[in-house]
Amino acid sequence: MIGIIDYGAGNLHSVLKAIKQLGYETKLITSACDHTEEITKLILPGVGNAKVTMDVLNSTGLSDYLKAEVSKGMPLLGICLGMQLLLETSEEGNVPCLGLLKGTVPEFTDESEKVPHMGWNQVRDVQNHFLFENIPDETDFYFVHSFFAKPENQEDILGETNYGLNFASVIGNSQVMGVQFHPEKSGKYGIQLLDNYCKQGDK
């Protein structure tokens, strides 16, 4: 069962619909009380402001819940803002984030490119991670963001995209990972990536 963190994110229901269409059982989690032993993976969706979202996650106890479950070995996938919140701090409101991965979230400052970065752009697989299974390298995915992930450790960069600079568009490891783009809005290969995450490790 896939647990989807519900804090009112704008893309919550499109992510939920995509996971259900893949045939996985889902459960919306609004607090730690919603957790059940059947949940084997978590997804943190995200559209909005980092500070506002962290305020909600902290006030509802969802921050502590996510940290606790990850410490027990629970897989976690962050999407868009949900990916950025995996890192330590964000310049969007200068807010401390979940700190599950080392790094920061700066704002795009290259005046040669429009901000936000919006539309389709290529993602280069740099580590042959399982998220990219059955997805051609340099496939286009759909982006909408003004800030980007900057992991401290090079090994946490799983995919890269160019938009005035090369930035980490997929980050993480075998347990905690995030994608800057919206797989639920990225056609068949976005759905493939969600399936790759949901089925990883299942017998």
C-alpha positions as CSV (number, residue, x, y, z in Angstrom):
1,M,0.0,0.0,0.0
2,I,1.2,3.5,-0.9
3,G,0.8,6.2,1.7
4,I,0.3,9.7,0.2
5,I,1.0,12.6,2.5
6,D,-2.1,14.9,2.5
7,Y,-1.4,18.4,3.7
8,G,-3.5,20.1,1.0
9,A,-1.0,20.1,-1.9
10,G,-2.4,21.1,-5.2
11,N,-1.2,18.0,-7.0
12,L,-2.4,15.6,-4.4
13,H,-5.4,14.2,-6.3
14,S,-3.6,13.9,-9.6
15,V,-0.8,11.9,-7.9
16,L,-3.4,9.8,-6.1
17,K,-5.3,9.1,-9.3
18,A,-2.1,8.1,-11.1
19,I,-1.1,5.6,-8.4
20,K,-4.5,4.1,-8.3
21,Q,-4.6,3.7,-12.1
22,L,-1.4,1.7,-11.8
23,G,-3.3,-0.7,-9.6
24,Y,-1.7,0.1,-6.2
25,E,-3.7,0.4,-3.0
26,T,-3.4,3.9,-1.6
27,K,-4.1,5.7,1.7
28,L,-4.1,9.4,2.4
29,I,-2.1,10.3,5.5
30,T,-3.1,13.5,7.3
31,S,-1.4,12.6,10.6
32,A,0.7,9.8,12.1
33,C,-2.6,8.3,13.3
34,D,-3.5,7.4,9.7
35,H,-0.5,5.0,9.4
36,T,-1.1,1.3,9.1
37,E,1.3,-1.6,8.9
38,E,0.1,-2.2,5.3
39,I,1.9,0.9,4.1
40,T,5.1,0.0,2.4
41,K,6.1,3.2,0.7
42,L,5.3,7.0,1.1
43,I,4.9,9.8,-1.4
44,L,5.2,13.5,-0.5
45,P,3.5,15.6,-3.3
46,G,4.0,19.3,-3.4
47,V,2.8,22.5,-5.1
48,G,3.2,25.8,-3.3
49,N,5.5,27.7,-0.9
50,A,8.2,26.0,1.1
51,K,7.7,28.0,4.3
52,V,3.9,27.7,4.3
53,T,4.1,24.0,3.6
54,M,6.7,23.3,6.3
55,D,4.5,25.3,8.8
56,V,1.7,22.9,7.9
57,L,3.9,19.7,8.1
58,N,5.3,20.9,11.5
59,S,2.0,21.9,13.0
60,T,0.3,18.6,12.0
61,G,3.1,16.4,13.2
62,L,3.7,15.1,9.6
63,S,7.3,16.3,9.7
64,D,8.0,14.1,12.7
65,Y,6.1,11.3,11.2
66,L,8.1,11.4,7.9
67,K,11.4,11.5,9.8
68,A,10.4,8.7,12.0
69,E,9.3,6.4,9.2
70,V,12.4,7.1,7.1
71,S,14.6,6.3,10.1
72,K,12.8,2.9,10.2
73,G,13.7,2.3,6.6
74,M,10.5,3.4,4.9
75,P,11.0,4.5,1.2
76,L,9.9,8.0,0.5
77,L,9.4,9.8,-2.9
78,G,9.1,13.6,-2.9
79,I,7.5,15.3,-6.0
80,C,8.3,18.9,-7.0
81,L,8.1,21.0,-3.8
82,G,8.0,17.6,-2.0
83,M,11.4,16.9,-3.4
84,Q,12.8,20.3,-2.3
85,L,11.6,19.7,1.3
86,L,13.7,16.6,1.6
87,L,16.8,18.8,1.8
88,E,18.0,20.9,4.8
89,T,16.9,24.4,4.0
90,S,15.1,26.4,1.3
91,E,15.7,30.0,0.3
92,E,11.9,30.2,-0.3
93,G,11.1,31.8,3.1
94,N,14.6,30.8,4.4
95,V,13.0,27.9,6.1
96,P,14.5,24.7,7.7
97,C,13.1,21.6,5.8
98,L,13.0,17.9,6.6
99,G,16.8,17.4,6.4
100,L,16.5,13.9,5.1
101,L,19.2,14.7,2.5
102,K,22.0,17.2,2.9
103,G,21.8,20.3,0.8
104,T,19.9,23.5,0.1
105,V,17.3,24.9,-2.3
106,P,18.3,28.2,-3.9
107,E,16.3,30.3,-6.4
108,F,17.0,30.5,-10.1
109,T,18.9,33.7,-10.7
110,D,20.0,33.4,-14.4
111,E,18.4,36.4,-16.0
112,S,18.7,34.7,-19.5
113,E,16.0,32.3,-18.5
114,K,12.4,32.9,-17.6
115,V,11.4,32.1,-14.0
116,P,9.5,30.0,-13.1
117,H,11.0,27.2,-15.2
118,M,7.8,25.9,-16.8
119,G,7.2,23.3,-19.4
120,W,8.9,20.2,-20.8
121,N,12.6,19.6,-20.4
122,Q,15.1,16.7,-20.6
123,V,16.3,14.7,-17.7
124,R,19.6,13.0,-17.9
125,D,20.1,9.8,-15.9
126,V,23.5,10.1,-14.2
127,Q,23.5,7.0,-12.0
128,N,21.3,4.4,-13.7
129,H,18.9,4.5,-10.8
130,F,15.9,2.2,-10.7
131,L,13.5,5.1,-11.1
132,F,14.7,5.4,-14.7
133,E,14.0,1.7,-15.6
134,N,12.4,1.4,-19.0
135,I,12.7,5.1,-19.5
136,P,15.0,6.4,-22.3
137,D,17.8,8.7,-21.2
138,E,17.1,12.4,-21.8
139,T,13.3,11.9,-21.8
140,D,11.3,15.1,-21.4
141,F,9.3,15.6,-18.2
142,Y,7.0,18.5,-17.2
143,F,8.4,21.1,-14.8
144,V,7.0,24.1,-12.9
145,H,9.4,25.6,-10.3
146,S,11.3,28.7,-9.4
147,F,13.7,27.1,-6.9
148,F,15.9,24.0,-7.4
149,A,17.6,21.4,-5.3
150,K,21.4,21.7,-4.6
151,P,22.5,18.5,-2.8
152,E,25.7,18.7,-0.8
153,N,26.8,15.2,-1.9
154,Q,27.4,14.5,-5.6
155,E,26.3,10.9,-5.1
156,D,22.8,12.2,-4.2
157,I,22.3,13.6,-7.7
158,L,20.4,10.9,-9.7
159,G,19.3,13.0,-12.7
160,E,20.2,16.4,-14.2
161,T,18.4,19.0,-16.3
162,N,19.7,22.2,-17.9
163,Y,17.9,25.5,-17.5
164,G,20.5,28.2,-17.6
165,L,22.6,25.9,-15.5
166,N,22.7,22.2,-14.8
167,F,20.6,21.4,-11.8
168,A,19.7,18.2,-9.9
169,S,16.2,17.3,-11.2
170,V,16.3,13.8,-9.5
171,I,17.9,13.3,-6.1
172,G,18.3,10.7,-3.4
173,N,19.4,7.2,-2.9
174,S,17.8,3.8,-2.8
175,Q,15.4,4.8,0.0
176,V,14.8,8.5,0.0
177,M,14.4,10.1,-3.4
178,G,12.8,13.1,-5.1
179,V,11.9,14.4,-8.6
180,Q,11.6,18.1,-9.4
181,F,9.2,17.5,-12.3
182,H,5.6,16.3,-12.1
183,P,5.6,12.6,-13.2
184,E,1.8,12.6,-12.9
185,K,1.7,15.3,-15.7
186,S,4.5,13.8,-17.8
187,G,2.7,11.2,-19.9
188,K,3.6,7.6,-20.1
189,Y,7.2,7.9,-18.9
190,G,6.1,9.9,-15.9
191,I,3.7,7.1,-15.1
192,Q,6.5,4.6,-15.7
193,L,8.6,6.4,-13.1
194,L,5.9,6.3,-10.5
195,D,5.4,2.6,-11.2
196,N,9.2,2.0,-10.9
197,Y,9.1,3.6,-7.5
198,C,5.9,1.8,-6.3
199,K,7.1,-1.7,-7.4
200,Q,10.7,-1.5,-6.2
201,G,11.4,-4.2,-3.6
202,D,8.0,-5.8,-3.9
203,K,8.0,-9.6,-4.4
